[in-house]
């Protein structure tokens, strides 16, 4: 991921001004700062939700401005503080990240994200049907399942925006 000279304006006010950074495969970048400093705006620009007013975002050397929205979304995974899960089985919710994933790959993603043990402890395991808004599991478990979904998709860029705020230490 390369971010080059990004500028983003909202109503004449610069939210981002000349932002530059590079994150190479396997590296982790942590953005921290006060509320309103531009962290969420930067995330939205990187993930293609907002187009920058100036500058370029490159993923694997390709400018996202030349990609379709689908292609950008396929290359960027995002897990937010408020996870979204649909009414369906836990297996289906994880597999949503990569529809062709095998049951073994779903389990491997869950193990990598430390939610496999919890899922296996449920009476129906991976076949447990999640209720509306996944009310039948804890907030931390919802977050870990959405991380497993992003993990199985294996995106070039993975963005976690307070994605573990409800996960036990």
BELKAGI-V140006 format. One record per residue. NEAR is the number of other C-alpha atoms within 12 Angstrom. Layout:
((NEAR) (NEAR))
This chain:
((32) (26) (32) (28) (21) (30) (29) (29) (21) (16) (7) (10) (12) (21) (25) (32) (23) (20) (27) (21) (21) (22) (23) (18) (17) (11) (12) (14) (18) (15) (19) (14) (10) (9) (10) (13) (15) (25) (23) (28) (29) (36) (32) (26) (35) (43) (39) (32) (21) (26) (28) (33) (24) (22) (25) (30) (39) (32) (32) (21) (20) (19) (25) (33) (25) (17) (20) (16) (18) (15) (20) (33) (28) (25) (31) (34) (34) (38) (33) (27) (23) (26) (33) (28) (36) (23) (19) (21) (25) (39) (40) (29) (39) (45) (35) (27) (33) (25) (18) (15) (23) (18) (20) (17) (25) (35) (31) (23) (33) (36) (24) (20) (30) (26) (35) (27) (20) (25) (32) (19) (14) (20) (11) (15) (20) (29) (20) (23) (25) (30) (18) (14) (19) (27) (18) (20) (24) (21) (24) (28) (35) (39) (37) (43) (50) (43) (45) (43) (41) (40) (37) (36) (31) (25) (28) (31) (35) (37) (36) (31) (26) (24) (30) (26) (20) (18) (23) (14) (7))
